């Protein structure tokens, strides 16, 4: 009986594959959330900047 075919090593290898798969999925999900947050920030900030510009223009008009 070869050492690589023992049930204990088979379980260890199987668990290692499962852990690698879980880590790979976690990394993919993490980068997806990073991408998603970047998209949200990209679309949210211009609206906020536009509101600030409008408010500053209104404040300047009020002061003049």
QUIJO-V319297 format. One record per backbone hydrogen bond with DSSP energy under -1.0 kcal/mol. CO is the residue of the C=O (numbers start at 1). NH is the residue of the N-H. If there is no record, write none. Layout:
BEGIN
((CO,NH) (CO,NH))
END
This chain:
BEGIN
((3,6) (6,10) (7,11) (8,12) (9,13) (10,14) (11,15) (12,16) (13,17) (14,18) (15,19) (16,20) (17,21) (18,22) (19,23) (20,24) (21,25) (22,26) (23,27) (24,28) (25,29) (26,30) (27,31) (28,32) (29,33) (30,34) (31,35) (32,36) (33,37) (34,38) (35,39) (36,40) (37,41) (38,42) (39,43) (40,44) (41,45) (44,48) (45,49) (46,50) (47,51) (48,52) (49,53) (50,54) (51,55) (52,56) (53,57) (54,58) (55,59) (56,60) (57,61) (58,62) (59,63) (60,64))
END
